[in-house]
Amino acid sequence: MKVHIIGNINPLNNGWRLLFISVTRFLSAKFPNIEFTKESLLPQIDEKLNPTCRCVKSMKSSVTLLVSTLIRALFWRLLKPLKINAAALFNEPLRYYYEADVIIDLSGDGLCPPQSKGFWYSVAKVLFKLANLASILIAIVLGKRVIIYSASIGNLGILIPLASLILNNVDLIAVRDHESMEYLRRIKVTKPVIYFAPDAAFSLQIPNKNKALKNGHMPVIGFNLSTEAVQHFHRVDLQHFARLIGSIISDISESLNATVMLIPFSLGGPFKHDDDRIILNEVLKHTAGGNISIMMDKDPFSTVNAISRCNILVTMRMHPAIISLLCGVPPLVVSHSPKFQGLIKLIGIRDLLCTLPQSDLASLKEKILHVWRNKDVLCAQIEKRAGDLVAASLNGLERMALMLREIAGCRQHP
C-alpha cells in the first residue's frame, strides 16, 4: 500500500514532525509493506530527518505551482471519460498523488489556524487554509481515497461553502477535539466517517521518566515560547515581551532556586517567525541572575527528554503541552487558538490554561507560581486522565487502520 502525506510540510516544526512520526510509526507496525511519501517545503531536509519516506516539493511552495497542479488534475479528470491518458501532463507533486492508494492530510490545525490580530497576517492565514483545501480537492479530483487525521477544524469564515463541499467528499475525518466535531456539524459536513480521537501524538506513549530525577534534585521549570504567537496572535512587541518574560524568569529562578530551561520546539523553515529560538534568545538577553539556559539540540526526542526533566512547563505550543502531559509534567498552556481550549477540556484541568492579554503580561508570573505551588496535585490529576487519552488516541488510529485495510482489500480484489 502506498500512502501520500499532505499538509505536514515543515519538517523543522517538531509538532508537525511528531504528528507525522506517531501516525507513520503506528501504521508501519500494522502494515509491514506500507510505503510512505510526503510533500514538504524542504524535501531534502525532510528526507534526512525521515529517511524511510520519499519527499517531494509541496505544491504549496508557490502559488504558480499550486494553480498549475490543480489545472493539470482537472484536465486529467476531463479527459479520463474519453479514455485519453493525460498522465503525461502531471508534474512531480501530482505524480505522487496519482501513484498513492490513499492520501492522508496531517496538517493538524491547517483548517483551523489562530485568529491573528494583524490584518495582513489574517489574510495570509485565509490563503493558507485555501491552499490546504485545494490540495485536498486535487486528491478528490484524481479519485483518491482521502483521510484527514488528527485535525482541528474551525475559523473557516468565508471559505465555509467551499470547505463544506470539499470535506463532504473525503472518506474519513478524525478530529482531535470535540469543538471541531461540533463545527463540522454546523457547516453541514456529514458524509464522511467522522469521529473524535485525541491528537495522534498521545499514541507515542512516552514513559514518565522524570519522577526519580525530581526527587532530591534542583527543580526545573521549562519555557517553550513561540515567536509567531507573540508577534502575530498575541500581537505584543517582541522586545517588550522579551524584557517582561526575562524579568519573570530571573525572579522565579532565584526565588525558587530553580533551573530555567528555554526549550525551542519549532526551529524555523521558510518563514522567520517559525523559529522559536528568536524569541527565546531575546528573552535570554533580558535575564539577570539565576540558573538559565537555552536548549540547542534539534532532535525532537531530545526535546521530549528535556520536557520530561521539568517540574512544570510554560508553553505556547500544543505538542509540547501533549508531551508534557504524557511525561506527567503540568503544562501552563498560554492560549492563542481554539485547539488549546480543546486540549485543556480533554484533560479537564482548567488551571492549566492561561490567556495572555497584552495589557497584563505581568500576571503570567502569578499563574506560573500557582501551577508550581499545586504541581503535586496537578500531577496526580494528569496521571489519572492521561492514560484514557492515550487509549483513545490508539483506538482512533486503530479505526483508521481498519479503513486502510478495507482500501487495501478493494485494491487487491477490484
Buried (B, 14 or more C-beta within 10 A) or exposed (E): BBBBBBBBBBBBBBBBBBBBBBBBEBBBEBBEEBBBBBBBBBBEBBBEBBEEBBBBBBBBBEEEBBEBBBEBBEBBBEBEEEEEEBEEBBBEBBEBBBEBBBBBBBBBBBBBBBBBBEEEBBEBBBEBBBBBBBBBBBBBBBEBBBBBBBBBBBBBEEBBEBBBBBBBBBBBBBBBBEBBBEBBEEBEBEEBEBBBBBBBBBBBEBEBEBEEEBEEEEBBBBBBBBBBBBBBBBBBEBEEBBBBBBBBBBBBBBEBEBBBBBBBBBBBBEEEBBBBBBBBBBBBEBBEEBEBEBBEEEEBBBBBBBBBBBBBBBBBBBBBBBBBBBBBBBBBBBBBBBBBBBBBBBBEBEBBBBBBEEEEBEEBBEBBBBBBEBBEEBBEBBEEBBEBBBBBBBEBBEBBBEBBEEBBEEEEEE
